[in-house]
Amino acid sequence: MDKKKSFWIYAGLFYCSFIWGSTFIVTKYGLNYVSSSAMVSIRFFISAAALLPWVAGKKNIFTNLKEPLILSIFLSSLYLSQTLGLVYTTASNSGFITGLFIIFIPVFNFFINRKKPKKIEAISSLIAISGLWLLTDGVKEINYGDVLTLVAAMSYSLHILYSDKFIKSGYDILNLSFHQFWMVGVISAVAVILSGESFYVSTPAGWMIIIFLALFPTLSAFFIQMTAQKYADPFKVGIIFTLEPVFSAIFAWTVGGEKIILLKAIGGFLIFFSMIAVEVDEIVFRRNKS
């Protein structure tokens, strides 16, 4: 992979972490206006509708639906459990627990692809988790919402790994995005109906939040993630995504007007360092090989 392509891939993944880092507080606020399952369903239907003009003219668009169905199950599990979890837990706890997906990637990768984790991956995971703990003050008073968010973390890692597998096998990224988006919308709609909740969004502010979540952290970020995964290693993608709570903290320190706390700043640095460590190890490996 040439340097120019590598730059744009990592820039795209940084954007994903940045935009996702802005959503914990936004989502928690939006839950004042709409139920958690309905928020996920409407959000993903809007994302699918936005992609429809680009896929409508394609031939055989509804063939090979097995791959997007698998991804939609993981993605539904991620967002339904994380969004419902935010009803019961804090945004900081949610951010930390979701960030634990990084420890599940090497574990699930071994079972799915029989790929043993490298020593640097294990070390970087521990550094990233330590950074996440400092950044978010760890998990306080574990509750039902925290357990739900742990399900989200496991689903997140599985989504990254299976996205990597399907994309590198040649599945069209546009079709994969479109199908998994509308499928998540359907699965979440079923959850709304079974739970007896309503699709009602009580205010225009609620609709603005859902539209923002649909177009930016869903449509643009997931499309960029899957495009990047065509070339990037899934663990490296995961390490970059641990910057999500770092960006969340930066939003709190700037837009939110919160004071910068030294331990949290150190936590953010450790996450960044874990990402650099993986990259440096790969550069050294290439030089030794050549």
C-alpha positions in Angstrom: 0.0 0.0 0.0 1.5 3.3 -1.1 2.0 6.3 1.4 -0.7 8.4 -0.2 -3.3 5.7 0.0 -2.2 4.9 3.6 -2.6 8.5 4.6 -6.2 8.7 3.3 -7.1 5.4 4.9 -5.9 6.4 8.3 -7.4 9.9 7.9 -10.7 8.2 7.2 -10.4 6.0 10.3 -9.5 9.0 12.5 -12.6 10.7 11.1 -14.7 7.7 12.2 -13.3 7.8 15.7 -13.8 11.6 15.8 -17.4 11.5 14.7 -18.3 8.5 16.9 -16.7 10.2 19.9 -19.2 13.0 19.5 -22.2 10.7 19.7 -22.4 9.4 23.2 -23.7 12.6 24.8 -25.8 13.4 21.7 -27.4 10.0 21.7 -28.1 10.1 25.5 -29.7 13.5 25.0 -31.8 12.3 22.1 -33.3 9.5 24.2 -35.4 12.2 25.9 -37.4 12.4 22.7 -37.6 8.8 21.3 -37.3 5.3 22.6 -33.9 3.6 22.2 -35.0 0.9 19.6 -37.0 3.4 17.6 -34.0 5.7 17.5 -31.8 2.9 16.0 -34.5 1.8 13.5 -35.2 5.3 12.2 -31.6 6.1 12.1 -30.6 3.1 9.9 -33.6 3.4 7.6 -32.6 7.0 6.9 -29.0 5.8 6.2 -30.2 3.1 3.8 -32.5 5.6 2.0 -29.6 8.0 1.5 -27.7 5.2 -0.3 -30.7 4.0 -2.4 -30.0 6.3 -5.4 -26.5 4.8 -5.8 -27.6 1.2 -5.6 -31.0 1.3 -7.3 -29.5 1.0 -10.8 -27.3 -2.0 -10.0 -28.0 -5.4 -11.3 -28.7 -8.4 -9.0 -28.7 -6.0 -6.0 -30.7 -8.5 -3.9 -28.4 -11.5 -4.5 -25.8 -12.7 -1.9 -27.6 -11.3 1.2 -26.0 -13.7 3.6 -23.0 -11.5 4.3 -24.9 -8.3 5.0 -27.4 -10.3 7.1 -24.5 -11.5 9.3 -23.1 -7.9 9.6 -26.6 -6.5 10.3 -27.1 -9.0 13.3 -23.8 -7.8 14.8 -24.6 -4.1 14.1 -28.1 -4.4 15.5 -26.7 -6.1 18.6 -24.1 -3.3 18.9 -26.5 -0.4 18.6 -29.6 -1.8 20.3 -27.6 -2.9 23.4 -25.4 0.3 23.5 -28.4 2.7 23.0 -30.5 0.9 25.6 -27.5 0.7 27.9 -27.2 4.5 27.8 -30.7 4.7 29.4 -29.2 3.1 32.6 -25.5 4.0 32.6 -23.4 7.1 32.1 -21.9 8.2 28.8 -18.4 7.8 30.3 -19.1 4.2 31.4 -20.6 3.5 28.0 -17.5 4.9 26.3 -15.1 2.8 28.4 -17.0 -0.4 28.1 -17.5 0.0 24.3 -13.7 0.6 24.1 -13.1 -2.9 25.5 -13.9 -4.2 22.0 -10.1 -4.0 21.4 -9.4 -6.9 23.7 -12.1 -9.0 22.0 -10.6 -8.5 18.5 -7.5 -10.8 18.9 -9.6 -13.3 20.8 -12.3 -13.6 18.2 -9.8 -13.4 15.4 -8.1 -16.5 16.7 -11.4 -18.5 16.7 -12.7 -17.1 13.4 -9.4 -17.0 11.4 -7.1 -19.1 13.5 -4.8 -16.2 13.7 -2.7 -16.0 16.9 -2.3 -12.5 18.3 1.1 -10.9 18.0 3.0 -10.0 21.2 2.8 -6.3 20.2 -1.0 -6.6 19.8 -1.4 -8.0 23.3 0.8 -5.3 24.8 -0.9 -2.5 22.8 -4.4 -3.8 23.9 -3.3 -3.6 27.6 -1.9 -0.1 27.1 -5.1 1.0 25.3 -7.3 -0.4 28.1 -5.2 1.3 30.7 -5.6 4.6 28.8 -9.4 4.0 28.5 -9.6 3.4 32.3 -7.8 6.7 33.1 -9.7 8.6 30.5 -13.2 7.5 31.7 -12.5 6.8 35.4 -13.2 3.2 34.7 -16.5 1.5 35.4 -18.3 2.8 38.4 -21.1 0.9 40.1 -21.7 -1.7 37.4 -25.4 -1.9 36.5 -27.7 -3.4 33.9 -26.7 -0.7 31.4 -23.0 -1.6 31.7 -23.7 -5.3 31.0 -25.7 -4.3 27.9 -22.8 -2.2 26.8 -20.4 -5.1 27.2 -22.6 -7.0 24.7 -22.1 -4.0 22.4 -18.3 -4.2 22.8 -18.3 -7.9 21.7 -20.7 -7.2 18.8 -18.4 -4.3 17.8 -15.3 -6.5 17.5 -17.2 -9.2 15.6 -18.6 -6.6 13.2 -15.0 -5.3 12.5 -13.7 -8.8 11.9 -16.5 -10.0 9.7 -16.5 -6.8 7.7 -12.8 -7.3 7.1 -13.4 -10.9 6.0 -16.3 -10.1 3.5 -14.7 -6.9 2.1 -11.4 -8.6 1.4 -13.2 -11.5 -0.3 -14.5 -9.0 -2.8 -18.0 -8.1 -1.7 -19.1 -4.7 -3.0 -18.8 -2.1 -0.3 -21.8 0.0 -1.4 -24.1 -3.0 -1.5 -22.8 -4.3 1.8 -23.5 -0.9 3.4 -26.9 -0.5 1.9 -28.2 -4.0 2.8 -26.9 -4.0 6.4 -28.3 -0.6 7.0 -31.9 -1.5 6.0 -31.6 -4.8 7.7 -30.6 -3.2 11.0 -33.6 -0.9 10.5 -35.9 -3.9 10.1 -34.4 -5.8 13.1 -34.7 -2.7 15.3 -38.3 -2.1 14.1 -39.2 -5.7 15.2 -37.6 -4.9 18.6 -39.8 -1.8 18.9 -42.9 -3.8 18.1 -42.0 -6.7 20.5 -41.2 -4.3 23.3 -44.4 -2.4 22.9 -42.5 0.9 22.4 -43.5 3.6 20.0 -41.8 5.1 16.9 -43.0 8.5 17.9 -40.3 11.3 18.0 -41.7 14.0 20.3 -39.9 17.1 19.1 -38.1 18.5 16.0 -34.9 18.5 18.1 -35.2 14.7 18.3 -35.5 14.4 14.5 -32.5 16.6 14.1 -30.4 14.4 16.4 -31.6 11.2 14.5 -30.8 12.7 11.1 -27.4 13.8 12.3 -26.7 10.2 13.7 -28.0 8.7 10.4 -25.9 10.8 8.0 -22.6 11.2 9.9 -21.7 8.5 12.5 -23.7 5.9 10.5 -23.7 6.5 6.8 -20.4 8.3 6.3 -18.4 6.6 9.1 -19.4 3.0 8.4 -18.9 3.4 4.7 -15.4 4.9 5.3 -14.7 2.1 7.9 -15.5 -0.6 5.4 -13.6 1.1 2.6 -10.5 1.3 4.8 -10.8 -2.3 5.9 -10.2 -3.3 2.3 -6.6 -2.4 2.9 -6.0 -2.2 6.7 -5.5 -4.9 9.3 -8.5 -5.3 11.6 -6.5 -5.0 14.8 -5.0 -1.8 13.5 -8.4 -0.5 12.7 -9.5 -1.4 16.2 -6.6 0.4 17.8 -7.5 3.6 15.9 -11.1 3.2 17.0 -10.0 3.3 20.7 -9.4 7.0 20.1 -13.2 7.3 20.1 -13.4 8.1 23.9 -10.4 10.4 23.5 -12.3 12.5 21.0 -15.3 12.3 23.4 -13.2 13.8 26.2 -11.8 16.5 23.8 -15.4 17.5 23.0 -16.1 17.7 26.8 -13.0 19.8 27.4 -13.7 22.2 24.5 -17.4 22.4 23.5 -18.6 21.2 26.9 -16.4 23.5 28.8 -15.2 20.9 31.3 -11.8 21.2 33.0 -8.9 19.2 31.7 -8.0 16.5 34.2 -4.4 15.4 34.1 -5.1 11.7 34.6 -7.6 11.7 31.8 -5.1 13.5 29.5 -2.5 10.8 30.3 -5.2 8.2 29.5 -5.7 9.8 26.1 -1.9 9.8 25.5 -1.7 6.1 26.4 -4.3 5.2 23.8 -2.5 7.3 21.2 0.8 5.6 22.2 -0.7 2.1 21.8 -1.7 2.9 18.2 1.8 4.3 17.5 3.4 1.2 19.0 1.6 -1.1 16.5 2.6 1.1 13.6 6.3 1.4 14.7 6.5 -2.4 15.2 5.2 -2.9 11.6 7.8 -0.5 10.2 10.6 -2.2 12.1 9.4 -5.6 10.8 9.4 -4.4 7.2 12.9 -3.0 7.5 14.2 -6.2 9.0 12.5 -8.3 6.3 14.0 -6.2 3.6 
